[in-house]
């Protein structure tokens, strides 16, 4: 996957859409819903069929965002002891 420069071109958060949850821009499909579908084992093709308002690029952005978020939240490895 290539680096996504701006998630704002893929996602939006507005109080008047899905109670302010982050969604795929131009849809009512939440990031949480897509991540749950992936976690349950749904394939890209199944998810795209279930949510025809999103694109494969949208779904890749969701995965990249989740990976980047997880990387930021992982604890740093312990420093090696110096003899």
N, C-alpha and C positions, 0 to 999 in steps of 0.2 A: 504494500500500500504506500502511496506517496503521501507526503505531508500535506495536510489541509491547512491552508494559510489562515482562513477565517471561518470559524464555525457559524458566524452570524449569517453567512450566505446559505447555510443549510438549516439552522435552527432559529426558532423565535420563542420568546416568552412574553405573553400578554395576559393581563388579568381577565380579558373577555373571552379567552380561548382556553378550554379545559381547566378552568379554575386557576390559571396562572402557571400550569405545568409547562415545561419546555416541550415543544412539538417540532415536527418537521415543518419548515417554512411552507406556508400555503396549504397546510393540512390540519387535521385535528388528531393526528397520530402522535402519541407521546414517545419520547425516547425510552421511558420506562417500559412501555408496551413492547417496543421493538427488542429491547434487551431481554425482556422476559421470554419472548418468542425464541430468541437465539438460545437462551439458557435452557429452554425446554427441548431443544434439539431440532427446531424447525430449520429447514434449509433456506438459503437465499431465495430460491425460486418459490418456495411455499409462502414465505413472508411477502414477497412481491405480489403473489397472487391474492393473498389475504388483504393486502393494503395497496390497492392499485393507484392510490394518489402519491405514493413514494417511488423514487427511482433507486436503481442499484447504487448510484453515487451517494444518495441520501443514506442508504443502509451502511455503506462503507464509512461514511463520516461518523455515524453512530458508533461503529466499532472502534474507529480510530480515537474518537473522543473518550470512550470507555477505557481504552488501553492507556491513553495519556493520563487520564484521571487516576487510574490504578497505580501507574508509575509514580505519580506525585505523592500518593498516599502510602507507598511502601516504605517501611523503615530503612534507614541507611544501614549497610552492613557494618558490623563492628570493626573498629580500627585494630590492626594487628599490633600485638605487643612488641615493643622495641626492647631488645636484650640489653 
